[in-house]
Amino acid sequence: MSESRKRIWGWWMFDWANQPYNTLLLTFIFAPYFTSFVAPDPVTGQAMWGWMLAISGILIAICAPILGAIADSSGYKRRWLLLWSALYLSGSATLWFAVPDADSATVLFILVAFAIGLVGLEYGIVFTNSLLPSLAPREELGRISGNGWALGYLGGLASLAIMLLLLAENEAGVTFLGIAPIFGLDAEAREGTRAVGPFTALWFAVFVIPFFLWVKEPPAVKAPRGAVRRGLAELGASLRALPHRRSLFAYLGSSMIYRDALNGIYAFGGIYAAGVLGWSVVQIGVFGIVAAAIGAGACILAGRIDSRFGPKPVILGAISLLILVCIIVVGTDRSMVLFIPIPEGSSLPDIVFYICGGLIGAGGGSLQSSSRTMMVRQADPERMTEGFGLYALSGKALSFVAPALIALTTTLTQSQRLGVAPLIGLFVLGLILLLWVKPEGEPEFQCVSPSSP
């Protein structure tokens, strides 16, 4: 395998390695388990989960562009990635201690641990995304990003299948195969489901190795003295210039809103299924398999559309699809589908929600894949980590809004179904702001085509 091919595969493997934090912990296994079994009750659990995501999002938003600017000035992104990996590993492994019916101190401890791992995940993504332009010419980046996101989905799918088949127990204390959790784990104490934390940590530790072996940083000058001060000064200059770079400014604003809404779907989809439809962890896991399988294929297709027509058409289509999904979800529970009453005991809500899972996988994966290639087109090629730091800032600056709106609406209405309704408005607003985004970015950067070193 050529060195350039190794770099691409190593970069792809980071997506494969980190995906279980999103798939297993944030969406399909741990989040619904926390709200259903660890928190006092599902409604309180959904609200607590929302506030935790909001607070951690604020921390990520404040620090990501600063750290990105420092990394651009001082180099050594791989060393930073070791630190973010340590946070990821420690945060996820600690979730083993999320025992059922935990006391308030344990609940707080688990929420803090999850937030630490989430910070490591998000900062790691900032730094690895900044390496994307060094992998190939611009016209190839859509395909590379799409394939990487597809591989990440497959990693999430594989890890989810292992959890469902061998570890996560249902109400009867058996896994999807009808067996007790392996390794003698106590189903009554939910040890099979709680093992999702250490399992996620182990998965990352093993599969991130190719990234550190094969993905080398572009040649860099030895970090000069005052690199931190210089990085912060250049970040300040970039922020002051943002209002004059209208396309970048509009894109950061749009992505800030629509990615917050997307994260809301990911964070509360499994919680919704558990609380509104009464699904078990195993049923939610099957929902995740459907989403990941369809999402992987959609990302490959979206990557090819991106490479041929650019990322903007993919982003517009994905957001429109997700708006439709949100409308369906808000209008569906055990008594109705799309606000139309159904007979008691009907399986139609389950079927509809499984279909929504596939649409979420297709729309969400395509949206995230093309969003990072759009950021490459909008950013200054010489300040790419800072650019992705600003991208993380835009993704997290208002990341508390969707969880907070869901938490507030859930609290006020005492309805998990109505609690997710604010996501529709966020997606619509993000779609409107895309009207001011130039598909090829700022004119001064359109002629720059990063190529492989």
C-alpha positions, 0 to 999 in steps of 0.5 A, spaced: 500 500 500 502 506 498 504 511 503 498 516 501 493 510 501 496 509 508 494 516 510 487 516 507 486 509 511 489 511 517 484 517 517 478 513 515 480 509 521 479 514 526 472 515 524 471 507 525 474 508 532 471 514 535 464 512 532 461 508 538 461 514 542 456 517 538 452 510 536 453 506 543 453 511 548 450 518 546 444 515 542 442 507 542 445 504 548 447 508 554 443 514 553 436 511 554 439 506 559 441 512 563 434 515 563 430 509 564 434 505 569 439 510 572 435 517 573 429 517 578 424 517 572 425 518 564 422 525 564 427 527 569 433 523 566 431 527 559 432 533 562 438 532 566 441 529 560 439 535 556 443 540 561 449 535 561 450 536 553 448 543 554 454 545 559 459 540 555 457 544 549 459 550 552 466 548 554 467 545 547 465 551 544 469 556 548 476 552 547 476 549 540 478 555 536 483 557 541 486 550 541 486 550 534 489 556 533 495 554 538 496 548 534 496 551 527 502 556 530 505 550 534 504 544 530 504 537 533 497 536 532 498 528 534 501 530 541 494 534 542 490 528 539 493 523 544 491 528 550 484 528 547 484 520 546 486 519 554 479 524 555 475 519 551 478 513 554 477 515 561 470 518 560 467 512 556 470 507 561 468 510 567 460 509 565 461 502 568 459 505 574 452 507 572 448 502 576 441 502 576 437 506 581 443 510 583 444 515 588 444 523 586 452 523 587 453 517 582 448 520 577 452 527 577 459 523 577 456 519 571 454 525 567 461 528 569 464 522 566 460 522 560 462 530 559 469 528 559 469 523 554 465 527 549 470 533 550 475 528 548 471 526 542 469 533 539 476 536 540 479 529 537 474 530 531 477 538 530 484 536 530 483 530 525 478 534 520 484 539 520 488 534 516 483 532 511 486 537 506 493 534 506 490 527 504 488 529 497 486 534 492 480 538 493 476 535 488 477 528 491 475 530 498 468 529 498 469 522 496 474 521 502 470 524 507 464 520 505 467 514 505 470 516 512 463 517 514 461 511 511 466 507 515 464 510 521 457 508 520 460 501 519 464 501 525 458 503 529 454 498 526 459 492 528 460 495 535 452 495 536 451 488 533 456 486 538 453 489 544 446 487 542 448 480 541 453 478 546 452 484 552 446 488 552 440 485 556 433 486 555 427 486 561 428 478 561 435 478 562 438 476 555 441 479 549 438 479 542 441 472 541 437 469 547 443 468 552 445 471 558 451 477 557 457 473 556 463 473 561 458 472 567 456 479 567 450 480 572 443 481 568 440 483 574 445 489 575 445 491 568 452 489 567 451 487 560 448 494 558 453 498 563 459 494 559 458 499 553 462 504 557 469 499 557 467 496 551 467 503 547 474 505 550 477 498 548 474 499 541 477 506 540 484 504 543 485 498 538 482 501 532 485 508 533 492 505 532 492 505 524 491 513 525 497 514 529 501 509 525 500 512 518 497 519 518 503 523 519 502 531 519 504 535 513 512 538 514 512 543 519 517 548 522 519 547 529 514 551 534 517 558 535 517 561 541 511 565 543 507 560 538 501 560 543 501 568 543 501 568 536 496 563 535 491 567 540 493 573 536 491 570 529 485 567 532 483 574 534 484 577 527 480 571 524 474 573 528 475 580 527 475 579 519 469 574 520 463 579 518 467 581 512 467 574 510 460 573 508 460 566 505 464 563 511 460 567 516 453 565 513 456 558 513 458 558 520 452 561 522 448 555 518 452 549 521 451 552 528 444 551 528 443 545 523 448 541 527 445 543 533 438 540 531 442 534 528 445 533 535 439 533 538 436 528 534 442 523 536 442 525 543 434 524 544 432 519 539 433 513 543 431 516 549 424 518 545 423 511 543 424 508 550 420 513 553 414 514 548 414 508 545 416 503 551 422 500 547 427 496 550 435 497 549 435 491 544 429 494 540 433 501 540 439 497 538 436 494 532 433 501 530 441 503 531 443 498 526 437 500 521 440 507 521 447 505 521 446 500 515 442 505 511 447 511 513 453 508 511 450 507 504 448 514 503 454 517 505 458 513 500 453 516 495 453 523 498 460 523 497 460 521 490 455 527 489 459 531 493 465 530 489 461 531 482 457 537 484 460 540 491 457 539 498 452 544 498 446 540 494 448 534 499 447 539 505 440 542 502 437 535 501 439 532 507 436 538 512 430 537 508 430 530 509 431 531 517 425 536 517 421 531 514 423 526 519 422 531 525 415 532 523 413 525 523 416 523 530 413 529 533 406 526 530 407 519 532 406 515 539 402 509 541 396 512 540 397 516 533 401 516 527 402 523 523 397 526 528 392 521 525 389 516 531 390 509 530 387 502 534 390 500 540 396 495 540 398 497 533 405 496 531 404 502 526 408 506 530 414 501 531 414 501 523 414 508 522 420 509 527 424 504 524 423 508 517 425 514 521 431 511 523 433 509 516 432 516 514 436 519 520 442 515 518 442 517 511 440 524 512 445 525 518 451 522 515 450 525 509 450 532 512 456 531 517 460 528 511 459 534 506 459 539 512 466 538 513 468 538 506 464 545 505 468 547 511 475 546 507 472 550 501 470 556 506 477 556 511 483 559 510 488 553 507 494 556 512 489 556 518 485 549 517 486 547 524 483 554 527 478 553 521 475 547 524 476 550 531 471 555 529 467 550 525 467 546 532 465 553 535 459 554 530 457 547 532 458 548 539 457 555 541 449 554 541 449 547 542 446 548 549 440 551 545 437 544 542 438 540 549 436 546 553 430 547 548 428 540 549 429 540 556 425 546 557 419 544 553 419 537 556 419 540 563 413 545 561 409 540 557 411 533 561 411 530 554 417 527 551 414 527 544 412 534 544 419 536 547 423 534 541 418 539 537 423 545 537 428 541 532 424 543 526 425 550 527 432 550 528 433 546 521 429 551 518 433 556 520 439 553 518 436 552 511 435 559 510 442 561 512 445 557 507 442 562 502 448 566 503 453 561 503 458 561 496 459 553 494 466 554 492 467 559 498 471 566 499 474 568 492 481 568 495 481 561 497 477 558 491 484 557 487 487 554 492 487 546 492 490 542 497 494 536 495 497 530 498 504 531 501 
